[in-house]
Amino acid sequence: QGSQKQVKVCVVDTGYDNDHPDLPVLAAGSPCGDGLCGDGFTPVGVDLATYGVWNVDGHGHGSHCAGTIGAIGNNDVGVTSVNPDPNKIDFFIGKGLSDSGSGSTSGVLAAAMACKDNGADIISMSLGGGGW
């Protein structure tokens, strides 16, 4: 059967809880001058005290979305996902939304572009919105 290529999945949302026991640990990396840090992206110029950084999900929704895609299975912790084998997915996280769950079109687009620039095969965005 041979070896399979990992699928690079980028989640654009409120971030990723890098300490969650059901999620693979991603490389945090530094420095982050251009918004890229390891396996994730936080837009440049945001107030990090209120917006947060990609590898700390102050809202929880981004981690929930990542968990639906790739929570580790067969580890006797929490739940499993549509792909319980962490060796098949290479996550990249684009923090397009703040820790409060809100954001701007430019922040989401910057995160999506960082996903593309980092080789994402799939970009997952679970976005809502107000009145149009």
N, C-alpha and C positions, 0 to 999 in steps of 0.2 A: 504494500500500500504506500510505502514511502513516507517522508515527512511532509507535514502540511505547513504552509506559510501562516504565520499569525495574521489575523485580521486586525488592522488598526482601526479602532472605534473611538471617535471623539464625542464626548458628551458636552454640549454647550448648555450651561445651566448655572446654578448657584454655587458650584464648587464640588468638592469631593472630600469626604472624611477619610483622610489617610490613616487614621487610627481605628477605623471600623473593623471589627474582627471578621466580618463576612466579605470584605473587599480586599483585592490584592493591594499590597503596599506599592506605591508609585514613587519614583525618584523625585524628591522635592527640588533639588538643585539650587544653585545661586552662583553668581549674582543675577538679579532679575531686571537689569536696566532696560531691556527692550520688551519686557512683559513676559518673556519666555523663561521658565524656570523648570529644568528637568522635564517631567512629563506633563507640564501644564502651562497655561497662559492666564495672566491677569492683565487687563488693559492698563496701559501707561497713563499716568495723570489722574487716576482716581484716588480718592481719599481712602487709603487702606484701612484706616481705623473704622470706617463705616461700611465700605464696600467689601472688605475682606480679601483674602488671597485664595487662589484656586485649590490649594490642598487643605483648607479648613472650611468646611461647609457650615456656615452659621445659620443656614435656613433648613437644610436637610433634604430639600427636593432633588438637588443634583446627585446626592449619594443614593437616594431612592431610585432614581432613573438608572444610574450606573449599576446598582444592585439588581435591577430587573434584567439588565443585559448580562452581567457577569459576576453575580455573587458566587463565591466559592461553594461548590457542592461537596457532600460527603465529608464534612469537617465537624459535624455535630454542633454547629453553631447556627442560630437563626434560620434563614430560609435558603433556598437554592434559586437558580436563575434559569433563563432560557439556554444559557451556556454555562454549566457548572465547572468546566475545565479551564482554569486560569491560563493554561499554556496555549490556548487557542486565540486569546484576545490580547491585544496590546493597547491598553487605554491611553488616551491623551485627553486632558480636561481643559476646556475653554471656559473660563469664568466670564460669561456674558451677562450675568445677573448678579446683583449685590446680595449680601447676607439677608436682606429683608425680602428678597424675591423679586425686586423691581429692577428695571434697567432701561437702557436706551437702545434704539436701533443701531447706533454706531458701536456700542459696546458688544452687542450680539454679532454684528458683522465683523468686528475686529477679531472676536473669538473664533468665528467660522473661518476667517482667512488664516488664522494661526493653525487651525485644524488642517486646512488644505496644504499650507506650507510645510506642515510636519507629516505629510503623507497619509492622512486619514483616508481609509477606504469607505468608511461610513461616518456620517455626522448625524448625531441624534440630538434633536432639540424638542423639548416639551415646553412649549411657550403658551401662555395665556395672554389675556389683554383686557383692557378696559373698553369702554364704549367707543365705537368707531363712528 
